[in-house]
Amino acid sequence: QVQLVESGGGLVQPGGSLRLSCAASGSIFVINAMGWYRQAPGKQRELVATITDGGSQNYDDSVKGRFTISRDSAKNTVYLQMNRLKPEDTAVYYCNVNEGPLWRRRDYWGQGTQVTVSS
């Protein structure tokens, strides 16, 4: 089993910044892709950004140019730097990690961290 612990959420004014962190621990063989998703009230969970084990990044169009995903593979940690935040970024943000060898890959989810953008 892999455990994910998220941190860094909170309340911020429009135009402000936050940095989310997600650290993986437990029985880790190899971590493949890592990513962040979010779910706003009354909406489905949606992809925010992903990063492969090779460092390739993918972003939802709504956050391109404002958010940056990065990872520290030595620490099994993924980060999401969020700049120029907007009220529509308000949501619970979830970390996702894909772990395991090719024949036994599994997805794990963090508990979620609330991000509220409001004046």
DSSP file (Angstrom, degrees, kcal/mol; ACC not computed):
  #  RESIDUE AA STRUCTURE BP1 BP2  ACC     N-H-->O    O-->H-N    N-H-->O    O-->H-N    TCO  KAPPA ALPHA  PHI   PSI    X-CA   Y-CA   Z-CA
    1    1 A Q              0   0    0      0, 0.0    26,-2.7     0, 0.0     2,-0.4   0.000 360.0 360.0 360.0 148.0    0.0    0.0    0.0
    2    2 A V  E     -A   26   0A   0     24,-0.2     2,-0.4    95,-0.1    24,-0.2  -0.967 360.0-154.9-119.2 133.8    1.0    3.6   -0.7
    3    3 A Q  E     -A   25   0A   0     22,-3.0    22,-2.3    -2,-0.4     2,-0.4  -0.876   4.5-158.4-108.4 141.7   -0.1    6.5    1.5
    4    4 A L  E     -A   24   0A   0     -2,-0.4     2,-0.5   105,-0.3   107,-0.4  -0.974   3.8-167.7-121.0 130.7   -0.3   10.1    0.2
    5    5 A V  E     -A   23   0A   0     18,-2.1    18,-2.4    -2,-0.4     2,-0.3  -0.972   9.2-163.8-121.4 119.7   -0.2   13.1    2.4
    6    6 A E  E     +A   22   0A   0     -2,-0.5     2,-0.3    16,-0.2    16,-0.2  -0.680  13.2 166.1-100.8 153.6   -1.1   16.4    0.9
    7    7 A S  E     +A   21   0A   0     14,-2.2    14,-2.7    -2,-0.3   106,-0.1  -0.978  39.6  67.4-155.6 163.3   -0.4   19.9    2.3
    8    8 A G        +     0   0    0     -2,-0.3    11,-0.4     1,-0.3    14,-0.0   0.353  59.9 130.4 109.2  -5.1   -0.5   23.5    1.3
    9    9 A G        +     0   0    0     12,-0.1     2,-0.3     9,-0.1    -1,-0.3  -0.163  24.7 114.5 -72.8 174.2   -4.1   24.3    0.7
   10   10 A G  E     -d  115   0B   0    104,-1.1   106,-2.8   103,-0.1     2,-0.5  -0.985  62.3 -46.1 159.5-165.9   -5.9   27.3    2.2
   11   11 A L  E     +d  116   0B   0     -2,-0.3     2,-0.3   104,-0.2   106,-0.2  -0.860  53.2 167.3-102.7 131.5   -7.6   30.6    1.6
   12   12 A V  E     -d  117   0B   0    104,-2.6   106,-2.1    -2,-0.5     3,-0.1  -0.988  33.5-112.9-143.5 150.2   -6.1   33.1   -0.8
   13   13 A Q    >   -     0   0    0     -2,-0.3     3,-2.3   104,-0.2    72,-0.2  -0.452  51.1 -80.9 -78.3 155.0   -7.2   36.3   -2.5
   14   14 A P  T 3  S+     0   0    0      0, 0.0    72,-0.2     0, 0.0    -1,-0.1  -0.293 121.2  27.8 -54.2 137.4   -7.6   36.4   -6.3
   15   15 A G  T 3  S+     0   0    0     70,-3.2    69,-0.6     1,-0.3    71,-0.1   0.291 100.4 117.5  90.3  -9.4   -4.3   36.9   -8.0
   16   16 A G    <   -     0   0    0     -3,-2.3    69,-2.3    69,-0.2     2,-0.3  -0.092  56.9-122.0 -83.4-174.8   -2.5   35.2   -5.1
   17   17 A S        +     0   0    0     66,-0.2     2,-0.3    67,-0.2    66,-0.2  -0.929  21.3 179.1-132.0 152.2   -0.4   32.1   -5.0
   18   18 A L  E     - B   0  82A   0     64,-2.1    64,-3.3    -2,-0.3     2,-0.5  -0.976  16.1-147.0-144.2 154.5   -0.3   28.7   -3.2
   19   19 A R  E     - B   0  81A   0    -11,-0.4     2,-0.3    -2,-0.3    62,-0.2  -0.980  13.0-159.2-126.7 119.8    2.0   25.7   -3.4
   20   20 A L  E     - B   0  80A   0     60,-2.6    60,-2.2    -2,-0.5     2,-0.3  -0.727   6.6-166.2 -95.0 145.8    0.6   22.2   -2.9
   21   21 A S  E     -AB   7  79A   0    -14,-2.7   -14,-2.2    -2,-0.3     2,-0.3  -0.959   8.1-172.1-129.1 150.2    2.7   19.3   -1.9
   22   22 A C  E     -AB   6  78A   0     56,-1.8    56,-2.3    -2,-0.3     2,-0.5  -0.922   6.7-165.5-144.7 115.9    2.0   15.6   -1.9
   23   23 A A  E     -AB   5  77A   0    -18,-2.4   -18,-2.1    -2,-0.3     2,-0.4  -0.883   7.6-151.2-107.2 130.1    4.4   13.1   -0.4
   24   24 A A  E     +A    4   0A   0     52,-2.7     2,-0.3    -2,-0.5   -20,-0.2  -0.792  23.3 161.7 -99.5 140.6    4.1    9.3   -1.1
   25   25 A S  E     +A    3   0A   0    -22,-2.3   -22,-3.0    -2,-0.4     2,-0.3  -0.929  28.6  57.6-147.5 171.2    5.2    6.7    1.4
   26   26 A G  E    S+A    2   0A   0     -2,-0.3     2,-1.7   -24,-0.2   -24,-0.2  -0.826 101.2   1.7 109.7-147.5    4.8    3.0    2.2
   27   27 A S  S    S+     0   0    0    -26,-2.7     2,-0.6    -2,-0.3    -2,-0.1  -0.595  76.2 170.7 -84.7  85.3    5.4    0.0    0.0
   28   28 A I        +     0   0    0     -2,-1.7     3,-0.1     1,-0.2    -2,-0.1  -0.860  20.3 167.3-103.3 121.3    6.7    1.8   -3.1
   29   29 A F  S    S-     0   0    0     -2,-0.6     2,-0.3     1,-0.3    -1,-0.2   0.880  75.7 -25.5 -89.8 -57.7    8.3   -0.2   -5.9
   30   30 A V        -     0   0    0     71,-0.1    70,-3.0     0, 0.0     2,-0.5  -0.947  57.3-136.4-156.4 137.5    8.4    2.5   -8.5
   31   31 A I  E     +E   99   0B   0     -2,-0.3    68,-0.2    68,-0.2     3,-0.1  -0.854  24.5 177.2 -97.0 127.6    6.3    5.7   -9.0
   32   32 A N  E     +     0   0B   0     66,-3.5    -1,-0.1    -2,-0.5     2,-0.1   0.603  56.8   2.2 -94.4-113.5    5.3    6.3  -12.5
   33   33 A A  E     -     0   0B   0     19,-0.1    65,-2.7    20,-0.1    -1,-0.4  -0.446  62.6-165.9 -76.7 151.7    3.1    9.3  -13.3
   34   34 A M  E     +EF  97  51B   0     17,-2.5    17,-2.9    63,-0.2     2,-0.3  -0.951  16.8 159.2-130.7 153.3    2.0   11.8  -10.6
   35   35 A G  E     -EF  96  50B   0     61,-2.6    61,-2.7    -2,-0.3     2,-0.4  -0.981  33.8-119.0-164.0 174.4   -0.7   14.4  -10.9
   36   36 A W  E     +EF  95  49B   0     13,-3.0    12,-2.7    -2,-0.3    13,-1.8  -0.986  24.1 178.9-127.2 137.2   -3.2   16.7   -9.4
   37   37 A Y  E     -EF  94  47B   0     57,-2.9    57,-3.0    -2,-0.4     2,-0.3  -0.844  10.0-155.2-126.1 165.2   -7.0   16.7   -9.9
   38   38 A R  E     -EF  93  46B   0      8,-2.5     8,-3.0    -2,-0.3     2,-0.4  -0.991   7.7-160.3-144.6 154.3   -9.7   19.0   -8.4
   39   39 A Q  E     -E   92   0B   0     53,-2.2    53,-2.2    -2,-0.3     6,-0.2  -0.953   8.5-162.0-137.8 116.5  -13.3   18.8   -7.7
   40   40 A A    >   -     0   0    0      4,-0.4     3,-2.2    -2,-0.4    51,-0.1  -0.579  45.4 -75.5 -89.9 158.2  -15.5   21.9   -7.2
   41   41 A P  T 3  S+     0   0    0      0, 0.0    -1,-0.1     0, 0.0     3,-0.1  -0.293 119.0   7.2 -55.9 129.8  -18.9   21.7   -5.5
   42   42 A G  T 3  S+     0   0    0      1,-0.3     2,-0.3    -3,-0.1    -2,-0.0   0.518 113.7  99.6  77.7   5.1  -21.5   20.1   -7.7
   43   43 A K  S <  S-     0   0    0     -3,-2.2    -1,-0.3     1,-0.0     2,-0.1  -0.805  75.1-103.4-122.0 163.3  -18.9   19.2  -10.4
   44   44 A Q        -     0   0    0     -2,-0.3    -4,-0.4     1,-0.1     2,-0.2  -0.437  47.3 -90.8 -79.1 157.9  -17.0   16.1  -11.4
   45   45 A R        -     0   0    0     -6,-0.2     2,-0.3    -2,-0.1    -6,-0.2  -0.477  51.7-167.2 -66.1 137.3  -13.4   15.6  -10.5
   46   46 A E  E     -F   38   0B   0     -8,-3.0    -8,-2.5    -2,-0.2     2,-0.2  -0.937  23.8-102.0-132.5 153.2  -11.2   17.0  -13.3
   47   47 A L  E     +F   37   0B   0     -2,-0.3   -10,-0.2   -10,-0.2     3,-0.1  -0.486  32.4 173.3 -72.1 138.1   -7.5   16.8  -14.3
   48   48 A V  E     -     0   0B   0    -12,-2.7    12,-2.4     1,-0.4     2,-0.3   0.762  63.3 -26.2-105.3 -54.9   -5.4   19.8  -13.4
   49   49 A A  E     -FG  36  59B   0    -13,-1.8   -13,-3.0    10,-0.2    -1,-0.4  -0.983  51.9-163.6-161.9 149.3   -1.9   18.6  -14.3
   50   50 A T  E     -FG  35  58B   0      8,-2.3     8,-2.2    -2,-0.3     2,-0.4  -0.947   2.2-163.2-134.0 158.1    0.2   15.5  -14.6
   51   51 A I  E     -FG  34  57B   0    -17,-2.9   -17,-2.5    -2,-0.3     6,-0.2  -0.985  15.2-139.7-142.8 131.1    3.9   14.7  -14.8
   52   52 A T    >   -     0   0    0      4,-2.3     3,-1.4    -2,-0.4   -19,-0.1  -0.238  33.9-100.8 -81.8 173.9    5.5   11.5  -16.0
   53   53 A D  T 3  S+     0   0    0      1,-0.3    -1,-0.1     2,-0.1    20,-0.1   0.728 126.3  55.0 -67.1 -19.5    8.5    9.8  -14.5
   54   54 A G  T 3  S-     0   0    0      2,-0.1    -1,-0.3     0, 0.0   -21,-0.0   0.493 123.3-105.6 -89.5  -4.1   10.5   11.3  -17.3
   55   55 A G    <   +     0   0    0     -3,-1.4     2,-0.2     1,-0.3    -2,-0.1   0.449  67.1 149.2  97.8   1.1    9.4   14.8  -16.4
   56   56 A S        -     0   0    0      1,-0.0    -4,-2.3    -5,-0.0     2,-0.3  -0.518  32.7-151.5 -71.5 134.4    6.9   15.4  -19.2
   57   57 A Q  E     -G   51   0B   0     -2,-0.2     2,-0.4    -6,-0.2    -6,-0.2  -0.794  15.6-171.1-112.5 149.2    4.1   17.7  -18.1
   58   58 A N  E     -G   50   0B   0     -8,-2.2    -8,-2.3    -2,-0.3     2,-0.3  -0.999   9.3-171.7-138.2 136.4    0.4   18.0  -19.1
   59   59 A Y  E     -G   49   0B   0     -2,-0.4   -10,-0.2   -10,-0.2     2,-0.2  -0.941  28.6-113.2-129.6 148.3   -2.0   20.8  -18.1
   60   60 A D    >>  -     0   0    0    -12,-2.4     3,-1.8    -2,-0.3     4,-0.9  -0.538  37.7-117.1 -68.4 146.8   -5.6   21.5  -18.4
   61   61 A D  T 34 S+     0   0    0      1,-0.3     3,-0.4     2,-0.2    -1,-0.1   0.815 111.0  65.1 -58.0 -30.7   -6.1   24.5  -20.7
   62   62 A S  T 34 S+     0   0    0      1,-0.2    -1,-0.3     3,-0.0   -14,-0.0   0.684 111.1  34.0 -69.0 -17.0   -7.7   26.5  -17.8
   63   63 A V  T X> S+     0   0    0     -3,-1.8     4,-2.4   -15,-0.2     3,-2.3   0.466  82.9 127.0-117.0  -4.5   -4.4   26.5  -15.8
   64   64 A K  T 3< S+     0   0    0     -4,-0.9     4,-0.1    -3,-0.4    -3,-0.0  -0.300  81.1  15.5 -58.2 134.6   -1.8   26.7  -18.5
   65   65 A G  T 34 S+     0   0    0      2,-0.4    -1,-0.3     1,-0.1     3,-0.1   0.285 126.2  59.1  85.3 -11.2    0.6   29.5  -17.9
   66   66 A R  T <4 S+     0   0    0     -3,-2.3    17,-1.9     1,-0.2     2,-0.3   0.704  98.6  51.3-115.7 -36.2   -0.5   29.9  -14.3
   67   67 A F  E  <  -C   82   0A   0     -4,-2.4    -2,-0.4    15,-0.2     2,-0.4  -0.793  59.8-165.8-107.4 147.9    0.2   26.5  -12.6
   68   68 A T  E     -C   81   0A   0     13,-2.4    13,-3.0    -2,-0.3     2,-0.4  -0.989   5.1-157.3-134.0 126.3    3.4   24.5  -12.7
   69   69 A I  E     +C   80   0A   0     -2,-0.4     2,-0.3    11,-0.2    11,-0.2  -0.810  21.2 163.2 -99.7 142.2    3.7   20.8  -11.7
   70   70 A S  E     -C   79   0A   0      9,-1.7     9,-3.1    -2,-0.4     2,-0.3  -0.951  18.3-151.1-148.9 167.1    7.0   19.4  -10.6
   71   71 A R  E     -C   78   0A   0     -2,-0.3     2,-0.6     7,-0.2     7,-0.2  -0.993  14.6-150.5-144.6 150.8    8.3   16.4   -8.7
   72   72 A D  E >>> -C   77   0A   0      5,-2.8     5,-1.9    -2,-0.3     3,-1.0  -0.914  15.4-171.7-117.2  98.4   11.2   15.3   -6.5
   73   73 A S  G >45S+     0   0    0     -2,-0.6     3,-0.6     1,-0.3    -1,-0.1   0.817  82.5  60.3 -65.6 -30.1   11.6   11.7   -7.3
   74   74 A A  G 345S+     0   0    0      1,-0.2    -1,-0.3    -3,-0.1    -2,-0.0   0.810 115.2  35.4 -65.8 -28.1   14.2   11.2   -4.5
   75   75 A K  G <45S-     0   0    0     -3,-1.0   -51,-0.3     2,-0.2    -1,-0.2   0.368 105.3-126.5-104.2   2.1   11.5   12.3   -2.0
   76   76 A N  T <<5 +     0   0    0     -4,-0.6   -52,-2.7    -3,-0.6     2,-0.4   0.908  65.5 138.2  52.0  44.6    8.5   10.7   -3.8
   77   77 A T  E   < -BC  23  72A   0     -5,-1.9    -5,-2.8   -54,-0.2     2,-0.4  -0.945  41.0-162.1-127.0 140.8    6.9   14.1   -3.8
   78   78 A V  E     -BC  22  71A   0    -56,-2.3   -56,-1.8    -2,-0.4     2,-0.3  -0.948  11.3-161.6-120.6 144.6    4.9   16.1   -6.3
   79   79 A Y  E     -BC  21  70A   0     -9,-3.1    -9,-1.7    -2,-0.4     2,-0.4  -0.856  12.0-159.2-123.0 156.1    4.2   19.8   -6.1
   80   80 A L  E     -BC  20  69A   0    -60,-2.2   -60,-2.6    -2,-0.3     2,-0.6  -0.897   8.2-162.0-135.9 108.0    1.7   22.2   -7.7
   81   81 A Q  E     -BC  19  68A   0    -13,-3.0   -13,-2.4    -2,-0.4     2,-0.6  -0.804  11.5-165.8 -88.7 120.1    2.7   25.8   -7.8
   82   82 A M  E     +BC  18  67A   0    -64,-3.3   -64,-2.1    -2,-0.6     2,-0.3  -0.931  10.9 174.5-115.1 115.3   -0.4   27.9   -8.4
   83   83 A N        +     0   0    0    -17,-1.9   -66,-0.2    -2,-0.6   -67,-0.2  -0.764  59.5  21.3-115.5 162.5   -0.1   31.5   -9.4
   84   84 A R  S    S-     0   0    0    -69,-0.6    -1,-0.2    -2,-0.3   -67,-0.2   0.915  85.1-159.6  48.8  50.6   -2.5   34.2  -10.5
   85   85 A L        -     0   0    0    -69,-2.3   -70,-3.2    -3,-0.2   -69,-0.2  -0.267   7.6-157.3 -66.0 146.9   -5.3   32.2   -8.8
   86   86 A K    >   -     0   0    0    -72,-0.2     3,-2.3   -71,-0.1     4,-0.3  -0.847  31.0-110.2-121.3 156.6   -8.9   32.9   -9.8
   87   87 A P  G >  S+     0   0    0      0, 0.0     3,-1.8     0, 0.0    30,-0.3   0.845 117.4  63.2 -54.6 -33.1  -12.2   32.3   -7.9
   88   88 A E  G 3  S+     0   0    0      1,-0.3   -48,-0.0   -48,-0.0    -3,-0.0   0.564  88.8  69.4 -72.2  -5.7  -13.0   29.5  -10.4
   89   89 A D  G <  S+     0   0    0     -3,-2.3    -1,-0.3    28,-0.1     2,-0.2   0.528  71.1 120.5 -83.0  -6.5   -9.9   27.6   -9.1
   90   90 A T    <   +     0   0    0     -3,-1.8     2,-0.3    -4,-0.3    26,-0.2  -0.409  40.7 105.6 -61.8 125.0  -11.7   27.0   -5.8
   91   91 A A  E    S- H   0 115B   0     24,-2.0    24,-2.7    -2,-0.2     2,-0.6  -0.968  76.2 -79.0-178.5 171.3  -12.0   23.3   -5.3
   92   92 A V  E     -EH  39 114B   0    -53,-2.2   -53,-2.2    -2,-0.3     2,-0.5  -0.869  48.1-146.1 -88.9 126.5  -10.7   20.3   -3.3
   93   93 A Y  E     -EH  38 113B   0     20,-3.0    20,-2.1    -2,-0.6     2,-0.4  -0.827  12.9-163.1-101.4 130.5   -7.4   19.3   -4.9
   94   94 A Y  E     -E   37   0B   0    -57,-3.0   -57,-2.9    -2,-0.5     2,-0.3  -0.925  11.7-138.9-117.5 135.4   -6.4   15.7   -4.9
   95   95 A C  E     -E   36   0B   0     -2,-0.4    15,-2.3   -59,-0.2     2,-0.4  -0.699  18.9-164.3 -86.4 142.0   -3.0   14.2   -5.5
   96   96 A N  E     -EI  35 109B   0    -61,-2.7   -61,-2.6    -2,-0.3     2,-0.4  -0.995   6.6-175.3-129.9 135.6   -2.8   11.1   -7.7
   97   97 A V  E     -EI  34 108B   0     11,-2.2    11,-2.5    -2,-0.4     2,-0.6  -0.997  15.1-152.1-131.6 132.3    0.1    8.7   -8.0
   98   98 A N  E     + I   0 107B   0    -65,-2.7   -66,-3.5    -2,-0.4     2,-0.3  -0.920  28.5 179.7-102.5 120.0    0.5    5.7  -10.3
   99   99 A E  E     +EI  31 106B   0      7,-2.9     7,-2.5    -2,-0.6   -68,-0.2  -0.902  24.2  47.0-126.2 147.4    2.7    3.1   -8.7
  100  100 A G  S    S-     0   0    0    -70,-3.0     5,-0.2    -2,-0.3   -72,-0.0  -0.304  78.3 -57.3 118.3 164.6    4.1   -0.3   -9.6
  101  101 A P    >   -     0   0    0      0, 0.0     3,-2.2     0, 0.0   -71,-0.1  -0.210  64.7 -89.7 -71.8 172.1    5.8   -2.2  -12.3
  102  102 A L  G >  S+     0   0    0      1,-0.3     3,-0.5     2,-0.2     0, 0.0   0.808 126.6  48.3 -55.7 -35.1    4.2   -2.6  -15.7
  103  103 A W  G 3  S+     0   0    0      1,-0.2    -1,-0.3     0, 0.0    -3,-0.0   0.439 121.5  33.1 -88.9   1.3    2.3   -5.7  -14.8
  104  104 A R  G <  S+     0   0    0     -3,-2.2     2,-0.2     2,-0.0    -1,-0.2  -0.163  74.6 158.9-151.1  48.8    0.9   -4.4  -11.5
  105  105 A R    <   -     0   0    0     -3,-0.5     2,-0.3    -5,-0.2    -5,-0.2  -0.554  13.8-178.4 -81.3 141.8    0.2   -0.7  -11.8
  106  106 A R  E     -I   99   0B   0     -7,-2.5    -7,-2.9    -2,-0.2     2,-0.4  -0.976  22.0-131.2-137.3 150.2   -2.2    0.9   -9.3
  107  107 A D  E     -I   98   0B   0     -2,-0.3     2,-0.3    -9,-0.2    -9,-0.2  -0.847  21.6-168.3-100.4 137.7   -3.5    4.4   -8.8
  108  108 A Y  E     -I   97   0B   0    -11,-2.5   -11,-2.2    -2,-0.4     2,-0.4  -0.932   4.8-153.1-123.8 150.2   -3.6    6.0   -5.3
  109  109 A W  E     -I   96   0B   0     -2,-0.3  -105,-0.3   -13,-0.2   -13,-0.2  -0.939  10.6-130.4-125.6 144.7   -5.3    9.1   -4.2
  110  110 A G        -     0   0    0    -15,-2.3  -105,-0.1    -2,-0.4     3,-0.1  -0.268  33.5-105.2 -79.2 176.6   -4.7   11.6   -1.5
  111  111 A Q        -     0   0    0   -107,-0.4   -17,-0.1     1,-0.1    -1,-0.1   0.622  63.3-110.2 -81.3 -13.1   -7.3   12.8    1.0
  112  112 A G        -     0   0    0      1,-0.1     2,-0.4   -17,-0.0   -18,-0.2   0.169  21.5-132.7  96.8 144.5   -7.7   16.1   -0.7
  113  113 A T  E     - H   0  93B   0    -20,-2.1   -20,-3.0  -106,-0.1     2,-0.3  -0.999  22.2-121.5-135.1 133.4   -6.8   19.7    0.3
  114  114 A Q  E     - H   0  92B   0     -2,-0.4  -104,-1.1   -22,-0.2     2,-0.5  -0.546  22.8-171.5 -79.7 132.0   -9.2   22.6    0.1
  115  115 A V  E     -dH  10  91B   0    -24,-2.7   -24,-2.0    -2,-0.3     2,-0.5  -0.991   5.6-176.2-120.1 121.5   -8.2   25.6   -2.0
  116  116 A T  E     -d   11   0B   0   -106,-2.8  -104,-2.6    -2,-0.5     2,-0.7  -0.977   9.0-167.4-122.3 124.0  -10.4   28.7   -1.7
  117  117 A V  E     +d   12   0B   0     -2,-0.5     2,-0.3   -30,-0.3  -104,-0.2  -0.926  34.2 131.2-112.6 109.8   -9.9   31.8   -3.8
  118  118 A S              0   0    0   -106,-2.1    -2,-0.1    -2,-0.7   -32,-0.0  -0.995 360.0 360.0-158.6 148.1  -11.9   34.6   -2.5
  119  119 A S              0   0    0     -2,-0.3  -106,-0.1  -106,-0.2    -1,-0.1   0.418 360.0 360.0 -94.8 360.0  -11.7   38.3   -1.6
